[in-house]
């Protein structure tokens, strides 16, 4: 039996996978937009984005726009590569099942 691929545990979390998938399709995204798209609470979303940031998969920029705080997230090249590797491993794991 061939050895099964290892799925990246940082990406494998449901919300983190959703966040990287969303960020893969845009140049940048506001925290509020990510919250609306995922339906996550502020605290959970913030914690999961921090894990992705600590892994080097997303970058964050905080600024003020018309005196209101704005937090922007971007997928890094490392994040894009990790997501590509994750998808490839998942395809290998599923084999001909899909």
C-alpha positions in Angstrom: 0.0 0.0 0.0 1.4 3.4 -0.9 2.2 5.8 1.8 -0.5 8.4 2.5 0.3 12.0 2.1 0.5 14.3 5.1 -2.2 17.0 5.2 -0.8 20.3 6.5 -2.4 20.7 10.0 -2.3 24.5 9.8 -4.5 24.5 6.7 -6.6 21.5 7.5 -8.8 23.3 10.0 -12.2 24.1 8.4 -12.1 27.8 9.0 -8.4 28.2 8.1 -9.0 26.3 4.8 -12.0 28.5 4.0 -9.9 31.7 4.8 -7.1 30.7 2.5 -9.5 29.7 -0.2 -11.2 33.1 0.0 -7.9 34.9 0.1 -6.6 33.0 -2.9 -9.2 34.6 -5.1 -8.6 38.3 -4.1 -5.7 40.7 -3.8 -6.7 41.6 -0.2 -9.7 41.3 2.1 -11.0 43.2 5.0 -11.6 41.4 8.3 -15.3 42.4 8.0 -15.6 40.8 4.6 -14.0 37.6 5.8 -16.3 37.5 8.8 -19.4 37.9 6.5 -18.2 35.2 4.1 -17.3 32.6 6.8 -20.0 33.4 9.4 -17.3 33.1 12.1 -17.3 35.1 15.3 -14.8 37.9 15.7 -12.8 36.0 18.3 -12.6 32.8 16.3 -11.8 34.5 13.1 -9.1 36.6 14.7 -7.6 33.5 16.3 -7.5 31.5 13.1 -6.1 34.4 11.1 -3.4 34.8 13.7 -2.4 31.1 13.3 -2.2 31.7 9.5 -0.1 34.8 10.0 2.2 33.0 12.5 2.7 30.3 9.8 3.6 33.0 7.3 0.6 32.2 5.1 -1.1 35.6 5.4 0.1 39.1 6.0 -1.9 41.7 7.9 -2.0 45.5 7.5 -3.8 47.6 10.1 -4.7 51.2 9.3 -7.3 53.9 9.8 -9.7 55.0 7.1 -11.8 58.1 8.0 -10.8 57.5 11.7 -12.1 54.0 11.6 -9.8 51.0 12.0 -9.4 48.7 9.0 -7.6 45.4 8.9 -6.6 43.9 5.6 -5.3 40.4 5.0 -3.3 39.1 2.0 -2.2 35.6 1.1 1.6 35.4 1.0 3.6 33.4 -1.6 4.3 30.9 1.2 0.5 30.7 1.8 -0.2 30.2 -1.9 2.4 27.4 -2.1 1.1 25.7 1.0 -2.4 25.8 -0.2 -1.3 24.3 -3.6 0.6 21.6 -1.8 -2.4 20.9 0.4 -4.8 20.5 -2.5 -2.3 18.2 -4.3 -2.0 16.0 -1.2 -5.8 15.9 -0.8 -6.1 14.9 -4.5 -3.5 12.1 -3.9 -5.3 11.0 -0.8 -8.7 10.8 -2.5 -7.1 9.2 -5.6 -9.8 8.1 -8.1 -12.6 8.7 -5.6 -13.2 12.1 -7.1 
